[in-house]
Amino acid sequence: MVDTTALLEEIKASPYRDIVVAAPHTGTVKFAQVETGQMAHGPQGQWKEKPGTLIATLERERNPKQILAPEKGEIVKLHSELEGKFVEAGQPLAILRHKLTRAEVETLILRRALYLFLAPERAKYYFTPEVDKKIRAADAHSVVVREGMELLIMSRMKREAPLRYSGPEGVIYAIYFQYNENVDAGDPLIGVCPRDSLNSIQDVIMRVQTEWRERE
């Protein structure tokens, strides 16, 4: 079992994630009017209809393509030495230092603390009717999973097959898939928490919700 309190303190000591903004294809770089130390914004609006901060323009065959900040963060590195130069696909253009949000911290802790039951192949997944009924009547924490339990239905190419749970006994704490949406092989379907660890995980998540300060 992961020490969730120690994990939270570790995240607090370095609450950032560096995002590399790279050239999506070959072309000639022209940087926008941005500089190191400046805050860049990612897409905004209810449907992310407002684009992020313009970092650079990449021109290929007289076809300019805007390179926008994918998330909010401070520009800590700008490869201005590439101004006017031809670059290859994948060439780093800038680095943004993104302050983790409360939701991101919660997700990070749970991904480390829970047992993740992974999708065996790319497909759509559904809970069995019995499990789905329990979740709708109460919540996911009311469902105890055990080795070999018929838990999910895997739907692929209009064919359905039962999927049995494999892993330690515990309660479903987190659900990572959406009905009618494909899940890639290796992505988590659910996060399982041993019942004797439930209180400690709930306590650390409560601490995140009350102590974490979002950056304006």
The 8 nearest C-alpha neighbors of each residue, nearest first, counted from 0:
[[1, 2, 112, 196, 113, 3, 193, 114],
 [0, 2, 112, 3, 111, 6, 113, 5],
 [3, 1, 5, 4, 6, 0, 112, 7],
 [4, 2, 6, 5, 1, 7, 203, 112],
 [3, 5, 7, 6, 2, 203, 8, 199],
 [4, 6, 8, 7, 3, 2, 9, 1],
 [7, 5, 3, 9, 4, 8, 2, 10],
 [6, 8, 10, 4, 9, 5, 3, 11],
 [7, 9, 11, 5, 10, 6, 12, 4],
 [10, 8, 6, 12, 7, 11, 5, 13],
 [9, 11, 7, 14, 13, 12, 8, 6],
 [12, 10, 8, 14, 13, 9, 7, 6],
 [11, 13, 9, 10, 14, 8, 7, 15],
 [12, 14, 10, 11, 15, 9, 16, 8],
 [15, 13, 11, 10, 99, 98, 12, 16],
 [16, 14, 98, 97, 99, 13, 96, 17],
 [15, 17, 97, 96, 18, 98, 99, 14],
 [16, 18, 96, 95, 97, 94, 19, 15],
 [19, 17, 95, 94, 96, 20, 16, 97],
 [18, 20, 94, 21, 93, 91, 95, 17],
 [21, 19, 93, 92, 91, 94, 18, 22],
 [22, 20, 91, 92, 89, 90, 19, 23],
 [21, 23, 89, 88, 90, 24, 91, 92],
 [24, 22, 88, 89, 21, 25, 90, 66],
 [25, 23, 88, 22, 87, 26, 89, 86],
 [24, 26, 87, 88, 86, 59, 22, 85],
 [27, 25, 59, 58, 85, 57, 86, 28],
 [26, 28, 85, 58, 84, 57, 83, 86],
 [29, 27, 57, 83, 82, 84, 56, 30],
 [28, 30, 56, 82, 55, 83, 57, 31],
 [31, 29, 55, 54, 56, 82, 28, 32],
 [30, 32, 55, 54, 33, 53, 29, 56],
 [33, 31, 30, 34, 54, 53, 55, 29],
 [34, 32, 31, 54, 37, 35, 30, 53],
 [35, 33, 37, 36, 32, 77, 74, 76],
 [34, 36, 74, 75, 37, 76, 77, 33],
 [35, 37, 74, 75, 73, 34, 38, 76],
 [38, 36, 35, 74, 73, 34, 39, 33],
 [39, 37, 73, 72, 74, 36, 40, 71],
 [38, 40, 72, 52, 71, 73, 37, 68],
 [41, 39, 71, 51, 52, 70, 68, 72],
 [40, 70, 42, 51, 71, 69, 68, 43],
 [41, 43, 51, 50, 47, 49, 69, 40],
 [44, 42, 47, 49, 41, 48, 50, 45],
 [45, 43, 47, 46, 48, 49, 42, 50],
 [44, 46, 47, 43, 48, 49, 42, 50],
 [45, 47, 48, 44, 43, 49, 42, 50],
 [48, 46, 43, 44, 42, 49, 45, 50],
 [47, 49, 46, 44, 50, 43, 42, 45],
 [48, 50, 43, 42, 47, 44, 51, 46],
 [51, 49, 42, 48, 43, 52, 41, 47],
 [50, 52, 41, 42, 68, 40, 67, 53],
 [51, 53, 68, 40, 67, 39, 54, 41],
 [52, 54, 67, 55, 66, 31, 51, 68],
 [55, 53, 31, 67, 66, 30, 52, 68],
 [56, 54, 30, 31, 66, 29, 53, 65],
 [55, 57, 65, 29, 64, 66, 28, 30],
 [56, 58, 28, 64, 27, 26, 63, 65],
 [59, 57, 63, 26, 27, 62, 61, 64],
 [58, 60, 26, 62, 61, 63, 27, 57],
 [59, 61, 62, 58, 26, 63, 27, 25],
 [62, 60, 59, 58, 63, 26, 57, 64],
 [61, 63, 59, 60, 58, 64, 57, 26],
 [64, 62, 58, 57, 56, 61, 59, 65],
 [63, 65, 57, 56, 58, 66, 62, 59],
 [64, 66, 56, 67, 55, 57, 63, 53],
 [65, 67, 55, 54, 56, 53, 64, 68],
 [68, 66, 53, 51, 54, 52, 65, 69],
 [67, 69, 51, 41, 52, 70, 40, 54],
 [70, 68, 41, 67, 51, 42, 71, 40],
 [41, 71, 69, 68, 40, 72, 42, 51],
 [70, 72, 40, 41, 39, 97, 69, 68],
 [73, 71, 97, 96, 95, 39, 38, 70],
 [72, 74, 38, 96, 95, 37, 75, 39],
 [73, 75, 95, 35, 36, 37, 76, 94],
 [74, 76, 35, 94, 95, 73, 36, 96],
 [77, 75, 94, 93, 74, 35, 78, 95],
 [76, 78, 93, 79, 92, 35, 94, 75],
 [77, 79, 92, 80, 93, 81, 76, 91],
 [78, 80, 81, 82, 77, 30, 92, 93],
 [79, 81, 78, 82, 84, 77, 83, 92],
 [80, 82, 79, 84, 78, 83, 28, 85],
 [83, 81, 29, 79, 84, 28, 80, 30],
 [84, 82, 28, 29, 27, 81, 85, 30],
 [85, 83, 81, 27, 82, 28, 86, 26],
 [84, 86, 27, 26, 28, 83, 87, 25],
 [87, 85, 25, 26, 27, 84, 90, 88],
 [86, 88, 25, 90, 89, 24, 26, 85],
 [89, 87, 24, 25, 22, 23, 90, 86],
 [88, 90, 22, 21, 23, 91, 87, 24],
 [89, 91, 21, 22, 88, 87, 92, 86],
 [92, 90, 21, 93, 20, 89, 19, 22],
 [93, 91, 21, 78, 20, 77, 90, 22],
 [94, 92, 77, 20, 76, 78, 91, 19],
 [93, 95, 19, 76, 18, 75, 20, 74],
 [96, 94, 74, 18, 72, 73, 17, 75],
 [97, 95, 17, 72, 73, 16, 15, 18],
 [96, 98, 72, 16, 15, 17, 71, 95],
 [99, 97, 15, 14, 100, 16, 96, 72],
 [98, 100, 15, 14, 103, 97, 104, 101],
 [101, 99, 103, 102, 213, 104, 98, 214],
 [100, 102, 104, 103, 211, 105, 99, 207],
 [101, 103, 105, 100, 104, 106, 99, 208],
 [104, 102, 106, 100, 105, 101, 99, 107],
 [105, 103, 107, 101, 106, 102, 108, 100],
 [104, 106, 102, 108, 103, 107, 109, 101],
 [107, 105, 103, 109, 104, 108, 110, 102],
 [108, 106, 104, 110, 105, 109, 103, 111],
 [109, 107, 111, 105, 110, 106, 112, 104],
 [108, 110, 112, 106, 111, 113, 107, 105],
 [109, 111, 107, 108, 112, 113, 106, 115],
 [112, 110, 108, 109, 113, 107, 1, 114],
 [113, 111, 109, 1, 110, 108, 3, 0],
 [114, 112, 190, 191, 192, 109, 110, 111],
 [113, 115, 191, 190, 116, 192, 112, 167],
 [116, 114, 190, 187, 189, 117, 113, 191],
 [115, 117, 189, 187, 188, 190, 114, 118],
 [118, 116, 187, 185, 186, 188, 115, 119],
 [117, 119, 184, 185, 120, 186, 188, 187],
 [120, 118, 184, 117, 185, 121, 183, 186],
 [121, 119, 184, 118, 122, 183, 185, 182],
 [120, 122, 183, 184, 182, 181, 118, 119],
 [123, 121, 155, 181, 182, 154, 120, 153],
 [124, 122, 181, 154, 180, 153, 182, 179],
 [123, 125, 153, 152, 154, 122, 151, 178],
 [126, 124, 152, 151, 178, 127, 153, 123],
 [125, 127, 151, 131, 130, 152, 150, 128],
 [126, 128, 151, 130, 129, 150, 131, 152],
 [129, 127, 131, 130, 132, 126, 125, 133],
 [130, 128, 132, 127, 131, 133, 126, 150],
 [131, 129, 133, 132, 127, 128, 126, 134],
 [130, 132, 128, 134, 126, 133, 129, 127],
 [131, 133, 135, 129, 130, 134, 128, 136],
 [134, 132, 136, 130, 131, 135, 137, 129],
 [135, 133, 138, 139, 131, 137, 136, 132],
 [134, 136, 132, 133, 137, 131, 138, 139],
 [135, 137, 133, 134, 132, 138, 131, 141],
 [138, 136, 134, 135, 133, 141, 139, 140],
 [139, 137, 134, 140, 141, 135, 136, 133],
 [138, 140, 134, 141, 171, 142, 172, 137],
 [141, 139, 171, 170, 138, 142, 172, 143],
 [140, 142, 139, 138, 137, 143, 170, 134],
 [143, 141, 140, 170, 139, 171, 144, 133],
 [144, 142, 170, 169, 141, 171, 145, 168],
 [145, 143, 168, 169, 170, 142, 148, 146],
 [146, 144, 168, 148, 147, 167, 143, 164],
 [145, 147, 165, 148, 164, 166, 168, 167],
 [148, 146, 163, 164, 165, 145, 149, 166],
 [147, 149, 163, 164, 145, 146, 150, 144],
 [150, 148, 163, 162, 151, 164, 147, 161],
 [149, 151, 163, 148, 127, 164, 126, 162],
 [152, 150, 126, 162, 127, 125, 161, 149],
 [151, 153, 161, 125, 124, 162, 160, 126],
 [152, 154, 124, 160, 159, 123, 161, 162],
 [155, 153, 159, 123, 158, 122, 124, 152],
 [154, 156, 122, 158, 157, 159, 123, 153],
 [155, 157, 158, 154, 122, 159, 123, 153],
 [158, 156, 155, 154, 159, 153, 123, 122],
 [157, 159, 155, 156, 154, 160, 153, 152],
 [160, 158, 154, 153, 155, 152, 157, 161],
 [159, 161, 153, 152, 162, 154, 158, 155],
 [162, 160, 152, 151, 153, 163, 149, 159],
 [163, 161, 151, 152, 149, 150, 153, 160],
 [164, 162, 149, 148, 147, 150, 165, 161],
 [163, 165, 147, 148, 146, 150, 149, 166],
 [164, 166, 146, 147, 163, 167, 116, 145],
 [165, 167, 146, 164, 168, 145, 116, 114],
 [168, 166, 169, 146, 145, 165, 193, 114],
 [167, 169, 145, 144, 193, 166, 146, 143],
 [170, 168, 193, 192, 143, 194, 144, 191],
 [171, 169, 143, 192, 140, 191, 142, 172],
 [170, 172, 191, 140, 139, 173, 142, 190],
 [173, 171, 191, 140, 190, 170, 192, 139],
 [172, 174, 190, 189, 171, 175, 191, 139],
 [175, 173, 189, 176, 188, 190, 172, 171],
 [176, 174, 188, 189, 187, 173, 177, 190],
 [175, 177, 188, 174, 178, 182, 124, 180],
 [178, 176, 180, 179, 175, 124, 181, 174],
 [177, 179, 180, 125, 124, 176, 123, 181],
 [180, 178, 123, 177, 181, 124, 125, 176],
 [181, 179, 178, 177, 123, 182, 176, 124],
 [180, 182, 123, 122, 121, 183, 179, 124],
 [181, 183, 121, 122, 123, 180, 184, 186],
 [184, 182, 121, 186, 185, 120, 181, 122],
 [185, 183, 120, 121, 118, 119, 186, 182],
 [184, 186, 118, 117, 119, 183, 187, 120],
 [185, 187, 117, 184, 118, 183, 188, 182],
 [188, 186, 117, 116, 115, 189, 118, 175],
 [187, 189, 175, 117, 176, 116, 118, 174],
 [190, 188, 174, 173, 116, 175, 187, 115],
 [189, 191, 115, 173, 113, 114, 172, 171],
 [192, 190, 171, 114, 113, 170, 172, 169],
 [191, 193, 169, 170, 113, 172, 194, 197],
 [194, 192, 169, 196, 195, 170, 168, 197],
 [193, 195, 197, 196, 169, 192, 170, 198],
 [194, 196, 193, 197, 198, 192, 199, 169],
 [197, 195, 194, 193, 199, 198, 200, 192],
 [196, 198, 194, 200, 199, 195, 201, 192],
 [197, 199, 201, 200, 196, 202, 195, 194],
 [198, 200, 202, 201, 196, 197, 203, 3],
 [201, 199, 203, 202, 197, 198, 204, 196],
 [200, 202, 198, 204, 199, 203, 205, 197],
 [203, 201, 199, 205, 200, 204, 198, 206],
 [202, 204, 206, 200, 205, 201, 207, 199],
 [205, 203, 207, 201, 206, 202, 200, 208],
 [206, 204, 208, 202, 203, 207, 201, 209],
 [207, 205, 203, 209, 204, 208, 210, 202],
 [206, 208, 204, 211, 210, 205, 209, 203],
 [207, 209, 205, 206, 210, 211, 204, 101],
 [208, 210, 206, 207, 211, 205, 212, 204],
 [211, 209, 207, 206, 208, 212, 205, 101],
 [212, 210, 207, 101, 209, 208, 213, 206],
 [211, 213, 210, 214, 101, 100, 209, 208],
 [214, 212, 100, 215, 211, 101, 99, 98],
 [215, 213, 212, 98, 100, 99, 211, 97],
 [214, 213, 212, 98, 71, 38, 100, 72]]
